Amino acid sequence: MRPLTLLSSLVACILWFEPAGAHARLERSTPAAGAALSQMPTAVTIFFDSELEPVFSKLIVNNEQGEKVSAGDGAVSPDNHKMLVTTVAVAGKGTYHVFWDVVSHDGHRVKGDYVFTVK
């Protein structure tokens, strides 16, 4: 009985811990978090360290008043499933808030946000 208990404990420990890198992590963005730009970019792009599920991933950009200035909910690039992109309407000076919500291929959801400014 002791070997069965040891085996059960080992299996439980393996199942309890998630594998390293289970969640999609933001690698970089354009524009970068905290960037101060001279003009509004035409798109916002975020790169992750693992592939994303296109149906469950979105990217939205809001202005200072909380109004959406991005087109739709963004999209995972068909050429690179680690890249999430949205086009942005021409907008003026101010602070812009980028919100992202992604699901990686392993099913884990990760959310985040950052700001950039146009001066």
Residue pairs with C-beta under 8 A, 6 or more apart in sequence:
21 49
21 50
22 104
22 106
22 108
23 104
23 108
23 110
24 48
24 49
24 50
24 51
24 52
24 102
24 103
24 104
24 108
24 110
25 48
25 49
25 50
25 110
26 46
26 47
26 48
26 100
26 112
27 47
27 48
27 49
27 82
28 46
28 47
29 44
29 45
29 46
29 47
29 98
29 114
30 41
30 43
30 44
30 45
30 46
31 37
31 41
31 44
31 116
32 116
33 98
33 114
33 115
33 116
34 114
34 115
34 116
35 116
35 117
36 116
36 117
36 119
37 116
37 117
37 118
37 119
38 118
38 119
39 118
40 88
40 90
40 91
40 92
40 96
40 118
41 88
42 87
42 88
43 85
43 86
43 87
43 88
44 59
44 61
44 70
44 74
44 85
44 86
44 88
44 98
45 83
45 84
45 85
46 59
46 83
46 84
46 85
46 98
46 100
47 82
47 83
48 82
48 83
48 84
48 102
48 104
49 82
50 82
50 104
50 105
50 106
51 81
51 82
51 104
51 105
52 76
52 81
52 82
52 84
52 102
52 103
52 104
52 105
53 76
53 102
53 103
53 104
53 105
53 107
54 75
54 76
54 81
56 102
56 103
56 109
57 74
57 76
57 84
57 100
57 101
57 102
57 103
58 73
58 74
58 84
58 100
58 101
58 102
59 70
59 73
59 74
59 75
59 84
59 85
59 86
59 98
59 99
59 100
60 68
60 70
60 73
60 74
60 86
60 98
60 99
60 100
61 68
61 69
61 70
61 86
61 88
61 96
61 97
61 98
61 99
62 68
62 69
62 70
62 96
62 97
62 99
63 69
63 91
63 94
63 95
63 96
63 97
64 94
64 95
64 96
66 97
69 88
69 89
69 91
69 96
70 86
70 87
70 88
70 89
71 86
71 87
71 88
71 89
72 86
73 86
74 84
74 85
74 86
74 100
75 84
75 85
75 86
76 83
76 84
77 83
77 84
77 85
84 100
84 102
91 118
92 118
93 117
93 118
93 119
94 117
94 118
95 115
95 116
95 117
96 115
96 116
96 117
96 118
97 113
97 114
97 115
98 113
98 114
98 115
98 116
99 111
99 112
99 113
100 111
100 112
100 113
101 109
101 110
101 111
102 109
102 110
102 111
103 109
103 110
104 110
